[in-house]
């Protein structure tokens, strides 16, 4: 039953993709859309053999992947560190919680030019910006998770003879884990946005840069190919984060 | 099994608990309460909301410090939790939702540093005792409230404490479930021979389970009277429909009624400073 339902869902999703593709093929064949805006699908497909042979493509992919890994590392380490320090100390949590929540509503992209001034046009500014972007949800969720662990769990732990250390490792952290992980997932998604937006807005390498430059010179099929590659990278990254989450949740 | 020796296992001497509310009032939750609980005895604490009965239980268990007075276990002063001797069953669901049932039952032994194999055996035995052996690998969220509280009892028992402190363990359950669980508890306790202090709101539960029922007064909490239930243990379900049961229950009702009335009136006039810390009776 559940299996059949899942199959139906997947079938409908594939159907929707097919519809999009069909409209794409039909519209471009009929010549109703300028090929500069939307090239024929096979023209985009033709780009891939060239891309795979192009060292610039591999260089861009590598740069973006490394920036992404760096940004995520910065966001996760800083976010968890700040989150744990603030979250375990009630007065600090009261001060920080509204600030962290507010920071998440600010268009952080505004600070990107400052990032460029500080770290230059190269990968460092993307790591810094992506990390900064991803930091807030991770820190905010960690603070919230630790400061809202139900006191009854801690009382029970005390009655059951848990030491201070055991209380933290066996009760506090597992109790806070689901909320912290959802913050990490959110932070990872924002790292992605930060890194790609950073590359689009000002850079000399990376997938985002290639997207911006092929758009600027009207190489539309290449533009679409690069967008597709970026989407694949995003999918792989998200899958990796989700997988890691699931494994942790099984403990 | 149920014989009680004269030596008190747990003693409270002139225990007073006072605290300041956020508005700066001083509330006396417990006023010079003295109580002896003998080994093997089942004692219930009953009283109006806010009379400090749960507070007294937490103090007896070393989970909260009294303002003055002393509590002692086998003649030794209690200054903090003593998980080897005193087990706790809480009112709220305090099983850890990220652990399986069996791993919840063994968690105290894990904290104590007992080896994996030994604690698992011990936990399995106690889980069987409460009749939930089949749910060892389930998670707390998959069990009903009554089942979760039975697991909590198994968790406390697996520490093999001499004394079990129970804070309205069946308070959140419906009347029928709680009656059945009370009978279950009576059966389990006969097997284990533990000393029990039991906080409850239910008159029937108190009479059915206890050797003595301690009736507490409205705030400030004092001991108003102690009722003895002479019925031999283990108690049978038939006891709850007997004349002596009804008489005891009615006696308890009269004693409590005045206190609940006083407490409610005080709350309504605001003199009791209800709302601040009143939840933990």
Interface residues (C-beta under 8 A of the other chain):
Chain A: X152 X153 X155 X156 X157 X158 X159 X160 X161 X162 X163 X166 X170 X171 X174 X175 X177 X251
Chain B: X61 X63 X81 X83 X84 X86 X87 X88 X90 X92 X94 X96 X98 X99 X107 X108 X110 X111 X112 X155 X159
